[in-house]
Amino acid sequence: MDYPLIVLAAALLVLWLSEQAGVYIRRKRQHLEEAEREDLGVILAATLTLLGLIIGFSFSMAVTRYDQRKNYEEAEANAISTEYVRAGLLPAPDAQRVRALLTDYLNQRVLFYTTRSARKLDLINASTARLQSDLWSVIQTCAVAQPTPVMAVVVSGMNDVLNSQGYTQAAWWNRIPTAAWVLLGAIAICSTLLLGYISRPRNGKATRFLILPLIVSISFFLIADLDAPRGGVIRVSPQNLVSLSPFLQAP
């Protein structure tokens, strides 16, 4: 589900084919009793209602996860800026070292949000882990040498920086379960198949058969787009991290 446009095209094709399959099955029977058509119409209405509810729940899940990723991006920027200021409490050489590492760390976090390449992402994660290790090493050395309440504030700030990255990574891994997508697809296929089956035979264009598959496919596309941190059109922009960059690079 990392490619919403593929989800849109595949859903539209599958749902349209299932609708045509329903039409084909109905034509094989030659005749559909009116009472049977009414009963199936009730079942179709219930199925479409269930589909709408599940789409709504899935959309709500996707929006929640998108908002969570935005909130953690803001939290990361706040943690980095706070620790950058607190680094001034360290001895001058260590303060300069920590601030230089935080500047590099910020650049890596911006790249984490903007890159789409899996290979580049692996390099970014490796560089981020190395910078985290270097940052903690400097802070740990200072804390051991000077175990004071002031140093505890600096250590706490660095802990927030490291934790915020972990929370962000967990939020990006938190996706809509595969089982939910399977359920959505199964109900959508059943709905379009039944719609094609109970449709009345008419001459002329069959564009009406595209309406429901198109609407459902667009819904799937929007859900997949919100749920895809890197592959979608709607993505979390690291605006807070980017706006922090001039502050950290100021002399």
Secondary structure, DSSP 8 states (H G I E B T S, - for coil): ---HHHHHHHHHHHHHHHHHHHHHHHHHH----HHHHHHHHHHHHHHHHHHHHHHHHHHHHHHHHHHHHHHHHHHHHHHHHHHHHHGGGS-HHHHHHHHHHHHHHHHHHHHHHH---HHHHHHHHHHHHHHHHHHHHHHHHHHHH---HHHHHHHHHHHHHHHHHHHHHHHHH----HHHHHHHHHHHHHHHHHHHHHS---SS--GGGGHHHHHHHHHHHHHHHHH-TTTSSS----HHHHHHHHHHH--
